[in-house]
């Protein structure tokens, strides 16, 4: 059952990358019948809710729920109901954008997420270290909290504020606490759980310290969005403190155990090393980009130059979050090195192009020669590599139990 869940999540990811490829092609040639903005909504929803959300559903269920709870059919029914809402959004958003059908499916997905949060919280295994469970619970709270932004969209539109900063603020509220709250904290919980299985014990005080510092930074870094909507120098200062705290939080978590991680990593299969360092380097660059926002001029252009915004989103989603999710999966699932190498090459190529083109626009140097054509070719490597990984994954029939992972 869980093997099927993983394959469905990966197929959603593949579809999201193909949608993204269509968006890249739209700058080169015409795609009959495609509305760019509608396809963009479809791409983002399938990537977030069809890939990251559902694979987190799968992994949290697999690693943190007791065996007797897993045997019930409840989680299986909830998974397929959630996948049905994703499929509905996959079809409706490219056709109508935000319309009646897509909003219904989006609303049903939010309701399903509330049900998942309640049951995961209730069923968390007592066998896990208490503070790892605390990370999972914090991620679930962030997931529910983020939906305040979605519910706020209705009143904002009802007041005729559809094309104002207030509307965009509700969207960014949702994205901020989804990406940096729910997704990041759930990934860190899985990361810590794997470290514990290697015998790398992280003390409760260390985990609690990380969580406290990170949650404060999570609130403060939202002021970057507030500054974009309602510019205030004070907001930039709050964001700067939040960025510094975020760097300290990750340093507080990883630095004391870094030598032990390196020792254990030497014993891992090459694919595991690749995914781990892929996720780690993406995290480092993500934090460096955020640190650069301490400079007011850079903070201001980061929300006006589209290439920087897309590059940062992909740095977080495709790099840091997806990299470490694939690392967790690769402990018990084979993907093949060729598919992974092609995928990572495409990711690196698109990121370099996006940020370099962003710098060109910032410096008023114009556009890179054949920018859109090269970006399309690099983007094509993402579904190609992922497709090979999905094909390899489909041949697998079982997932070993967590405590059978090779160390």
N, C-alpha and C positions, 0 to 999 in steps of 0.2 A: 504493500500500500504506500509506504513512504517513498519507495523507489519511483512509483508513478507520480507522486507529488513533486519530486525533484525534476522529473522529466517534463512535466507540465510547466513548472516554473521556468525551466530553461527554454522551452518552446516559446513561452510568452516573451522572454528576453530576446530570443531570435527575431520574433515578429516586431518587437520594439526597435531593434537595430535596422530591420528592413524599412520600417516607417521612417527612421532617421535618415536612411540612405535616400529615400524619396525626397525628403526635405532638402538634402544636399543637391540632388539633381535639379530641383526646381530653379536653382540659380544658373543652370547650364542650358536646360531645354524645358519645353512645356510638357506637363503630364496632363492629358485631357481629363477634365472632370475633377481634378484635385484642387481643393481649397487649402492654401498653405497653412493658414491659422487653424483650421479645423484638424488638419493632419498633425499639426504640432501638439494640439490638445490630446489627440489620440496617442501619439508617441509618448508624451510625458506620463499620461495615466497608465499606459500598459507597462512602461519601464518601472515606475514607482510601485504600482499596486499589483501588477501581474508578475513582476520579477522579484523586487526586493521584499515587498510585503509577504508574498506567498512563500518565498524561500525562508524568510524568518519564521513564518508560521510553522513550516516543516521542521526547521532545525531546533527551534525552541521546544516544540512538541517532542522531538526525538531525544534531545539531551536533558530536558528538565522535567518531563512528566513521568511519574512512576509507571512501571509496566502494566499494572492492573488497570490504570486509567487509560492507557493507550489501547487496550483491548476493546473498549467501548466504541460504538459506531458514531458517537456524537461528533468527534473531531473530523472524521472522514466526511460526514454529511456537511459539516460547516465548511470544510475545504472546498468541496465541489460547489456548494452554494456561492462561495466567494469567487471561485473561478468563473461561474456563470455570470456574475456581475462584471467581472473583468472582460469576459467575451462580449457582453453587451456594450461596454464602453469602447472596446476595440473596434466594434462595427459602427456604433452610433456617432462617436465623436468625429471621425473623418468625414461623415456624411453631413451632420447638422451642427457640429460644434456644441456649444452649450445650448441644448434644446430640451424639450420635454423628456424624450427617451433617455438621453445621456444623463440628465439630472436624476431621473428615477434610478438608473443603475448606480450612479455615484452615491446616492442616498442609501440604497440597499447595502452597498459596500461599507459605508460608515457604520450602519447598524450591525453588520456582521463583525466589524472590527471591535465594537463595544462588547459583543458576545464573546469574542475570542479573548479580549482583555480580562473579562470577568472569570472565564473558565480557566485560563492559564494561571491567573493569580490564585484561584482557589485550589488548583491541582498541583502547584509547584511542589516538586519532590523535597521531602524533609532530609533526604540523603545528601543533597547538595550543601555546600558551605553557605551559611546564612547570608553572608554579604554578597555572594554571587546572585542569590535569589533577589537581594535588594536591588542589584543592577537591573535584573529583568523587570522587577516591579516598577522601577523608575522609568524604564523604557516604555512600559505600558501606560503609565500615567502621562508621559509626554505624548504618546500617540493619541490618547483621548483628549488631552489638553489642546493639541494642534487643531482639532476639528472645530474649536470655537471660531476659528477663522472662516471655515466653510459655512457654519450656521450664520455668521455675521454678514455673508454676502447677500442674503435675501433682503434684510432690512436696508442695507446700503443701496441696493438696486431699486427697492421700493421707494426710496427717497429721491430717486432720480440722480444718483451719484455713480452711475455705471462707469463713466470714463474719467473718474477723479482719483486722486491719491488715496482716498478712503477705501475705494474698492480694491485697488492694488495692494493696499496695506493688509486687507483681510486675506488675500491670496498669499502674500509673503509671510504672514503670521503662520498660516498652515504649513507652508514649505519649510520655514525655519525650524519649527518644532518637530516636523516629520524627519527631515534630513539629519539635523544636528541633535535632536532629542531621541525619538523612537529608533531610528535606524542606527545611529552611532552607539547608543547605549546597549542596544541588543547585540550588536556585533562585538562590543567590548566584553559583554557577558559570555559570549561564546568563546572568545579569545582566552579569557581568564579560565574558563572551564577546561579548555584544552591544555593550558599551561599546568593546571592542577593535575591533569591526567599524566603529564610528564614528570610529576614530582616537583614542579616549581611552585612552591606554596607562597601565595601572596597573603600577607597578614591582614586581618580584619581592619586594623587601623589604616593600612595603606589603601585598601579598597574604599573605606569610608572617606578617607581624605581625598582620594581622587574624585569620588562622586560629589562630595560637598563643593569642591573647587570647580568641578565641571558644571554643576548645575548653576552656580553663581555666574560663571562665564556664559552659559547658555542664555540666561536672561539679559546680561549686559550686551552681548553681541547683537541682540535684536535691535539695539539702538542704531546700528548701521542702517537698517531698513527704515527706521523712523527718521533718520537724518536725510535719507533719500526722499521720503515723502514730505517731511516738514523740516527743512534744513535748520539746524541749530548747532553751534559750536560745542555746546555742552554734550550733545548726543555723540559727537565724535570722541570726546574724552571718555564717556562711558564705554563706548565700543573699544577704545584702546585698552582700557583696564580689562575688559572682557577677553580680548585677544591674548593679552599677557597671561591672564589666569588660565586660559585654555592650554597654552603652551606648557605652563607649569603643571597643569593637571596630568597631561600625557607624560611629561617628564617624571612626575611623582609616581605614576603607575609603572612605567617601563624601565626607568633608569636603574633602580635597585636590583632588578632581576635580569638586566641586559646580558651580562656575562653568562648566566645560566641558560638564557634563550639561545645564545650563540653556540654554546656547547651542545645543546640538544639538536639545534638546527643542522649541525654537521652530520648527524646520523640520519637525517630525513632524505626521502627520495628527491631527485632534482625538481620534479614538478611542484613539490611542496615548498621547496626553497624559492622557486620562481614566484609563486603566488604570494608567499609571505612578504618577500622583498618588494614585489609589485605594489601590494597594499601599503607597506610601510613607507616607501618612497613617495607614493601619492599623498599619504598623510603629511609627510614632511613638507612637500611642496604646497599642500593646502594650507598648512600653518604659516609657511613663509609668505604666501600670498596674503593671508589675513594680517600678518604682522606689518606688511607694507601699507596696509590701510591706516596705520597710525599717522602716516603722512597725509594731511588734509587733501592735498591736490590729488593724490592717488585714490583716496577714499571717494572723492567726487567723480572721478572718471570711471571708477569701477562699476558704477551704476548707469553710466551713459554710453559706454562703448560695449556693444553687444557681444563682441568676440571675447571680452574679459568675463562677461556674465556667463556665457555658454561654457567657456573653458573652465571656470570655477565649478559650475554645476557638474560637468563631466569629471573633473578632478575628484570631486567628492563621491559621485554616484558610480562612475565607471572605474575609477581608480581605487580610492581608499575603501569604500564600502564593498563594492563588487570583488575587488582583489582579495580581501580577507574572507568574504563569504565563499569564494571559490577555494581559498586555502582550507577552510573548515571542511568543505565538501570533499576536497581531494584526499582527505585522510581515509575516507571510506568509499570513494567513488573515482573511477578512472576517466580522465578526459583526453589523454593523449597529448604529447608535448607539441606536436606540429600545430594543432588547432589553437593551443594556448599561445604559442609563439606568434602566430599570425594575428590573433586577437590583440595581444599586447603591442605588437608592432603598429597595428592600425590605430590603437589608442594613443600611443606616443606620438605618432605622426600627426594626428588631428590636433592634439593638445599643443604641440610645437607651432603648428600653423596658426591656430586660433590666437595664441598669445603673441606671436610675432606680428601677425596682422593687426592685432590690437595696439601694439606698440607703434606700428606704422601709422595707424589712424591718429594716435595720440600725438605723434611728432609731425603730423600733416605731411607725410611722405607718400600718400596715396595707397594704392593697392599693390600687393605682391603680384608679380607676373604669373598668370594662369592660376591664381589663388583658388578659385572655385573648382576648377578642374582637378587640381592636385588634392584639394580637400575631399572631393568626391572619391577619388581613387583610394586615398587613405581610409576613408569611411567605409569603403567596400570591403576592406580587410576585416572589419568588425563582424558582420554577419557571416563572412566566409570562415573565419576562425571559429566563431561560436557555433556555426553549423557543423563543422567537423567535431567539435566538442560534444554537441548534442547527439550526433550519430554514434560516437563512442559510448556516451552515457546510455543510449537506448538499448545497447547490448547487455547492460548489466541487469541482473535479476534481483539481487538482494543487497541490503546495506548491513554490514556487520554491526553488532551492538557496540555502543560507545566504549565500554570497558574492554573491547577487543582491539582497540586501535593500537597499531604497532608503534612502540616508542623506541 
